[in-house]
Amino acid sequence: MPDPQAVRLIGKEVHQVARVYSLFDVAQILLAERGRCKARFEVAANRPPLLQCKLDQALFLTKEEALRHLWKPELIAQVLEVETVEVDPPTGKFNAVARCGFSGVWLGPPNHHSYQTNLRRLHRECFSHIPFDFFSSKVRTERSEEAVAAWMESMKTKQRWRFIGDADDAWMEDKATAENAVATRCYEQVFTEVRSVEVSAGLASDSLSPSLWVSLRHAGFHLKHNPAVLIPAICAALESEHLPVFKRGGKLYTGPSRPHPLPEGVPLAERPSRIIEWVRSNTPANLAGLWQAVHPTGGTEPCLEYVNDLFWLLNQGHVLLFSDDSLVLAGAREPEAPKPQKQPKPQKVPKEGKRDRRTKDQPAATAENSDAPAEETPGEPAPETSETVETPAEAVEETPESAPEAVSGGEPLESVPADETILAEEATEPVVDEAPAPEAIAEEPSVSEPAPLSVKTPETPETPETPETVMETPEQAVETLPEPVTETPAEAAEEKPAESTDPT
């Protein structure tokens, strides 16, 4: 989140120069340095609290990390008095001394009683993030006289500690004793437990636990690649500094005042009126062009006579001066770029051999129903056929007087449907002959070669039908016809109209 102190400085700059800045640019200014932002650390309820140092806002996860941080020279001086005194160097003959391979600190001869103590202390204070075995393997042993003399010189001085305000006899000669005393007496006074805390994002890496430092770096990288995430917090910070935030051209801006269009017909002084007219008539307008237009000799330097008038127009919001020195009248909309027209997507052609998805619910045509006549939908025109359109008069002439009936054992069968008879006085448009049903075509004899009628023997309860039933001949069927039927098959064939032979 933005640091309130950094936002206050930005607001002061905006009022002094009376310019309009984009909030995106403000976010990039704040993210240019980590010290211009603040970071908030929060801990879940099921996790241990954080430990914050009251002296420098350092943040840690464990007590050991916090106490190690307290022994930094600038911090321990606020708790303990540190004094360096001269002591006698160790006596004896030393042929070799050990030296740290990372820091170059003298550790003493390997056979000296303080060697292991110095090695452990240096690893704990400076290189605790490195395994001790790896750290000890980097220790170098030097056997020159110069190395031994340098170690002897470092042993001539020694430090001692005591708490500020204690008596003279409270000096602690051993550092381990001083560390235990600090952990006992000063821990609760210097560190506090927190679950939600705001710290400066510019904290050094040694002022945070390693995991907290990694989290802070990840948050900083995310904001640098996405500065717009910081804009809501910037808006709240600018409002606290009484800086307006307004929208123009789809972007958010801040400036000395909100845009206030100048009403028409309002009288102005000569110089402000001239500035307004020049900005209105010059698009785009910039600050250098304005000074050149109002300067008596045509120079580009600011005219002191017009500076105050322009500053008043900027603070009133009648004219907007952006960070790139462009001038715009308040209320004048920026020309919008034409939107590119979207080209229609080409329709996908279904692959050969596959049905279209839009027709997946429709039954596919098969060889069985390909010869069947298509059903006519009400309200739709009849499909085109190859049949000859008959006039109403021809339809009347060709209509038979009576349709023949098939007889089975003295009982009439279903008669073959005849074409509809259309009277001449009732017909208003040509009628297309419908093709007969497949069953009718199969059962009816051809006109050119009339087939004899087949008559079955009537079924009776006493004599069940067997597969060996013998079909009667046409002559026998004619003899058994009932009395009302007087027409012969030949006469019925002569009176039957010509049927269409079209396969449809």
N, C-alpha and C positions, 0 to 999 in steps of 0.2 A: 504494500500500500504506500501511497506517497507520504513523504515526511512533511508534517505541517509547516516546519520552518522553511523547507524548500519551496512549498507552494506560496508561502508569504513573500518570499523574494521574487517569485515569478509575478505575483500580483502587483508588487511594487514596480517592477519593470513595465508591466502593461499600462499602469496609470501614468508613468513618466513619459513614455513614448507614444501613448494613445494609439497603439496598433492592435489589430485583431489577429489572434493566433488560433490555429486549429488545435483541437484537443488531442489529435493524433501527434502533432508536433510537440505539444506539451508533454505527452507521455514519453516520447523519445528523449526529450531534454532531461526528464527525471531518471530515465533508465541509463543515461550516459555514465552516471556514477552510482555505485551501490549505496553510497552514503546519503543520497537524496531520497531513499526509500526506507521503509521500515518493514520488518518481518514479524509476523505473529506466529508463535508456537503454541499449540494446544495438545494436551495429553488426554487420552481416553480415561474413563473412570476406573477401568480395571488395570491400569498401568501405574507404576510408581511415579510420584511427582518429579518435576525438574528442580534443579538446584541453581539458583541465580545468585551471583555475587553482587553485593550492594556497592562495591567500590568501582566496578567498571562494567556492570551489566553482563558479565560472562555467564554462559549457560552450560550446565553439565548434567549428566545422567547419574553419575555415581559420586559418592563422597570422596573416594580416592582421587578422582580427576579434579574435583574442586580444591582439595587441599594441596595438590601438586601445583595447581594454577596460582594459589595464594603465595607460593614461595618465589614468584617473580620479583626481581629487585624493586620495581616501582610500587609493588603492592605490599610486600613484607615490610617495607620501610614505614608504612602507615600503622603497623601493629607492633613491630619490634625495633629496638635500637641495635644496630649492627656496628661493631667496632673491630678494627683490625689492629692487632698487637704483634710485636716482634718476639720471637721465641728462639731458643737454641736449636740448630739443625740436628738431625740424628747423627750419632757417631758410629763409626765403623767403616769398613772397606767394602765398597760395592763395585762390582765389575759390570753389571748390566742393569738397565732400568726399562720398565714397560711403558708404552705410550698408546693411547687410544687411536685406532686407525681411522675413526670418523672425525673427531673433534681435535685431536692432537694434544689432549690434556695428559700431563705426566701422572702416572699411577704409582710409580715407585718400583723398587726392585721386587721381583717375584717372590723372594724369600723374606721380605719385610712383613711385619705383623699388620700393617695398615693397607696392604695391597688388596686383599679381598674386600675390605670395607670400602675402599675408594672405587673399586670396580663395580660393586653392587650399587653404590650411591649414584655413580654416573649413569648407569643403565636405567635406574629408577627415575631420575630427574630429567634426563634428556632423550633416552632411546627406549622407552618402555614399549613402543609399538613394534620393536624388533625382538625376535626371540633371543634369550640370553645366550644360548649356545652359539648362535650366529654372531652375536655381538662380541663375545669373548674370543671367537676365532679370528677376528680382525685386529686384535691387539698385537702391536709390533714390539719386539725386544731389541733395544739398541745397546751396543757394548762400547761405544766410543766414550772418551773422557769428557767431551763437550756435552754429551747427553746426561752423564752423571752429574756434572757441574750444574746444568740447568735445573735438574730435579732438586739438588741441594739448595739452590737459590730460592725455589718456590716453597721450600719447607721452612724458611726463616721467618715467615709471617703466618699468622693464624687469626681466624675470625671467632668472635664470641657474641652472644645475643642475650638480650633481656627485654622484658615488656616495658613499654613506654610508661614512665611514672613509678617503676619499682625502685627499690633501694639499690645501693652500689654492690651489695653482696649477693644480688640475684642474677649475676651473670651466669650464662650457661655456656660451657666450653665445648660441649659435644653437640653436633648438629642433630643427631637422633633425639637427644633429650629435648632440644628446642622444638623439633617437629611434634613430638608427643604433647608438649605443653600447649602449642598452638592449636592442635586438634581438640584439646580438652577445654581450653578457655575461650578461644576465639571463633570456633566453628559456628555456633548459633548466632553470634553477633555479626558475622560477616556474610553468611549465606542464609537464604530463605527458600522455602519450598513453595512452588507455584505450579498451577495446572494450565494457566493461560497467561501469556506474557508477550509484550511487544518490545522488540529490541531493534537497534539500528542494523540495517542490512549490510553495513560496512564493517561489521566485526571481523577481527582477524581470525585466522583458522585456529590459532592456539587458544582462543577464547570460547570455543565451542567444542562439544564432544565430536568425535569423527563422524558419527552418524548424523548428527544435527548439521554439521558443516556440509555434508553431501546433500541433505534435503534442501538447505538454503541455496546451494549452487544449482540444483535442478529447477527450483522455482525461478531463479534468476534467468536461466537459459530459456525457460518457457515464456517468460514475459518479454525477453528481447526479441524472440521470434513472433510473438503475438502481442504487440503493444496495446491493441484495442481492449484487451482484458482489463487494463488498468483504468479505462475511461470512466466507468461508474464511480470508482473511488475518487478520481480527479474531480468529477462534477460535485460530489459532496464536499470535498476540500475547498473548491473555489467558492461555493455558496457560503461557507463559513468565513471566507475572506471578503464577502460582499462583492464578488465579481459575477457579472451576468453570464449565462450560458444560453446561446440561441442556435438555431438551426438555419443553414443556408445552403441550397444546392445539395441537400441530402447529407451534409456533414455538420458536425457540432463545432462551434467556435466560442471563444471568449474574448472580451474586449473591454474598453473603458465604459461602454454603455450599450444598451440594446439598440437595434436599428429603429429609428423614428423617422419615417418619411416626412419630408417637408411639405406641408399643405400648399396647394396652389393658391396663388394670390396673396401670400404673406409677404409684406414688404421687408426687404433686407437692406443692409448698408451696401455701399458700392463694392467694397472688396469681397465680402462674403457672397454677394450676388454674382460677382464675376467668377469666383471659384466654382459656384454651383453650375453656372452656365457652361463653363469650360469643361467640367467633368461630364455634364450631360451630352455635350456635342462631340466629345472625343471618347471613342470606345475602341480599344481599351485605353484607359488613362493611367499614367504613372506619375510619380512625384517629380521626377526630373523634367517631364514635359510641362507640368504645371508651373514650376519655377521658371522655365524658359519662356512660357507664355506671358507671365505676369512681370518678368524682370524688365526694367526699362531698357537695358542694353542687349537683351536676348541671352544673357548668361544662364548657366544651370545652377548657380549658387542660390541658396535660400534667401528670399527677400524678407527682411525683418518686419516689414510692414504687413506682410501676409501671413507670417508664421503664427501670430496670436489668433488671427481670424480662422485659419485652418485648424488650429488646436481647439478652438471653441466648437467648430462644426464637428470635429471628431468626438469630443466629449459629450456633445448633445445627441450623437447618433445619426446625424443627418448625412454624414459622409463616412465611409468605412475605408480605413487604410490597413491593408494586409501586410504580412511580413515580407512579401516580395515587392513592396513599394507600389502596388497597384491600388488605384482609387476607384471606388464604386459608390454610387448614390444609394442611400437606403430606400428599399422598396423596389429597386430595379432588379428584375429577375434575370438570372444568367441564362443565355440561350442554351436550350437542351439539345444535345446531340441526337440526330435522328436514329431511331432504333432500327437495327437491321431486320429486314423482313425474313421471316422463316420460310424456307422453301418446303413445299409439301413433300412428304415422304412417298417414294414410289410404292405402289401396291405390290405386294408379294404375289407372284404367280405360283399356284400350287404345282408341285412336281407331277410329271406324267406318271400315271399309274396310282396316284393317291387322290382321295377325295378331299375336297375343300372342307375345312372345319365348319364353315357356315352351313353346309349341306349335310352335316353328319347325322342330323335328326331325320332327314328325308330318306325314304327307302330307295335303295339302288335298283335301277332297272335290270331285270333278268330276262333270260330267254323265254321264261314261262309266261310272263305278263307283257312281253313286248308286242304281242299281237292284239292285246286287249284294247278296247277303245278308251281314250282318255276321258275322264269325267270333266264335264263342263262346270266351271265355277260360276255361280250366279253373278251377274253384273259384269262379266268379262266377255269380250268378243269370242265367238266360236273359232276354234283352230282351223287353219286353212287345210282343205282336203282336195284331192284330185277328182272328186265326184262332180258330175255335171249338175249345175243348179237348174232345177225345174221351175217352170212358171206355175202359178196357181191352177191354170186351166189344164196343163198336162198332168198335174198331180191329181186332179179330179178324175180325168179320163183313165189314169192308170190304177186308180184305187179299186180293188176288187169289191164286188157286192157283198160277199160273205167269205170268211176265212175258213179253210178246211179244218176239220177237227180229227185228231187221231183217236182211235177207239181201241181200247184194250179190254177184251172180254165183255163187250156191251157197255163199258163205262167210259165216258169221254176223258181223254188225257189233257194235259195243259196244251192249249193251242199256241201255235207259233205266233209271236207278236208281229202284227202288220205295221207298215208305215202309217204315221199319223195322216189323217185326211184333213187337208186344209181347204176350206171353202174359198172361192174366188172373192166373194164379197167381204170376207173377214180377214183376208191376208193383206198385210201392210208392207212386207218386205220378203225377199226370197228366202226360202227355207232349204236348208241343206239336208239331204237324206242321210240318216244315220245308218251306220253299218250294223248289221245284225250281230247278235252275240255269238261267241264261238260255238256254244252248244247248238244254237239254231242253225248255224252253217253246217255243222257236222251232221245234224239230224235231217234237215230238209233236203230233198232231192234236187238236182239241178234242173233248170228249166228245159235245157236242150234234151236231157235224158232223164225223164221222170222215173223215179224209183218206186216200186210197188210198196204200198203200205203194209206194215207188219202188225199183225194182231195177235195178242197173247190169249191163251185160254183163261177164262175167268177162274180166279182162285176161290176155292170153297173150303169150309172147315173140314169136311170129310176127306178131301183129297189134297194133302199138302203138296206144295211145289217141290219138284225134284229136279236134279240137274239133267235128267233124261227127257225133259219136256220137249216135244217136237213142235217147231214153229209151223204155223199154217201157211199155206200159199196164198197169194193175193186173191185168187179166185174163191177160195173157201172163206177168206175174210170178208169179201164183198157179199157173199150169200148170207152171212150172219149179221150184217149191219142192221141196225134198227130201222123202222119204217120212215122216220123223219128224214133220214139221210137218203137222198136220191141222186146225188152227184157221183159220178165215177171218178177214178183217179185221173183219167185222161182229161175230163172236163175241168177238174180242179187245177190241173197243170196249165190248161189253156187260159183260165181266168186269173191265175196267180201272176202278179206283176213281175217284171224283170228285176232281179236282185243285183245289187252291186257286187262286183267281183274284186273290188279294191281290197288289198290285205289289211288295210286299217279299219 
